[in-house]
């Protein structure tokens, strides 16, 4: 299973691989607090896409389309997440305030689709 979790939430439960999937380190969060397996910043949207979307919910569908195109072009950045998800639970951590429109949610959808395809 792939889960998403905001970095500013409650302390993490034990188990599963934990990946921070933001390009920028979240403000005020200490590295040891997150108990990361890895910081997968290259799997985050490009700076240009992040700035374009500016967390605007009205741009969500177009953001997803553009982000998925970026991911299609760089399989090496999401393959480690896919491999980890094949082995155990995975938690994608993000810092955005919006819990319904964020890159971790889109990345989860993308990786789950690859799992379902058997890639």
C-alpha positions in Angstrom: 0.0 0.0 0.0 1.0 3.6 -0.6 0.0 6.2 1.9 0.5 9.9 2.0 1.1 11.9 5.1 1.8 15.6 5.8 5.2 16.2 7.4 3.6 18.4 10.0 1.3 15.6 11.3 1.6 13.3 14.3 4.8 11.3 14.7 5.1 8.4 12.3 4.2 4.8 13.2 6.8 2.2 12.8 7.0 0.2 9.5 7.2 0.9 5.9 9.5 3.0 3.8 9.2 6.7 4.2 10.0 9.1 1.3 9.9 12.9 1.4 8.6 13.8 -2.1 9.0 17.6 -2.0 11.8 19.4 -3.9 12.3 21.8 -1.0 12.9 20.8 2.6 9.8 21.6 4.7 10.3 24.6 7.0 10.8 23.9 10.7 11.1 20.2 10.4 14.2 18.3 11.6 15.5 15.5 9.5 15.4 13.0 12.4 11.7 13.7 13.1 10.7 12.3 9.7 12.5 9.0 10.0 13.1 9.0 6.3 14.2 6.1 4.1 15.1 8.7 1.5 14.5 12.2 0.3 13.1 11.7 -3.3 13.3 15.3 -4.3 13.9 14.4 -8.0 10.5 12.7 -8.0 8.9 16.0 -7.0 7.5 18.4 -9.7 10.0 20.6 -11.4 10.5 24.1 -10.0 8.8 25.5 -13.1 5.7 23.3 -12.7 5.6 24.0 -9.0 5.7 27.8 -9.5 3.2 27.6 -12.4 0.6 25.7 -10.3 1.3 27.7 -7.1 -1.0 25.2 -5.3 -4.0 26.6 -7.1 -6.8 23.9 -7.0 -8.3 25.3 -10.3 -5.1 24.1 -12.0 -5.2 20.6 -10.5 -6.1 18.6 -13.6 -3.5 20.4 -15.8 -0.9 20.1 -13.0 -1.5 16.3 -12.9 -1.2 16.1 -16.7 2.1 18.0 -16.7 3.5 16.3 -13.7 2.7 12.8 -15.1 4.5 13.9 -18.4 7.5 14.8 -16.3 7.4 11.5 -14.5 7.0 9.6 -17.8 10.2 11.3 -19.0 12.2 10.3 -15.9 11.4 6.8 -14.8 14.6 6.6 -12.8 13.1 9.1 -10.2 10.0 7.0 -9.4 11.3 3.5 -9.9 12.7 3.4 -6.3 9.3 4.2 -5.0 7.7 1.5 -7.1 10.3 -1.1 -6.0 9.8 -0.1 -2.3 6.0 -0.4 -2.8 6.4 -3.9 -4.1 8.2 -4.9 -1.0 6.3 -3.2 1.8 4.1 -0.3 2.7 5.3 3.1 1.5 4.6 6.5 2.9 5.0 9.6 0.7 5.6 12.7 2.9 4.7 16.2 1.7 4.6 19.7 3.3 1.8 21.4 1.4 -1.2 22.7 3.4 -3.7 21.4 0.8 -4.5 17.8 1.5 -6.6 17.3 -1.6 -4.3 18.9 -4.3 -0.7 18.2 -3.7 2.2 16.5 -5.5 2.3 13.5 -3.1 -1.3 12.6 -3.9 -0.6 12.9 -7.7 2.6 10.8 -7.3 0.7 8.2 -5.3 -1.8 7.9 -8.1 1.0 7.6 -10.7 3.0 4.9 -8.9 -0.2 2.9 -8.0 -1.1 2.9 -11.7 2.4 1.5 -12.5 1.9 -1.1 -9.9 -1.4 -2.1 -11.4 0.1 -2.3 -14.8 2.8 -4.7 -13.4 5.7 -2.4 -14.3 
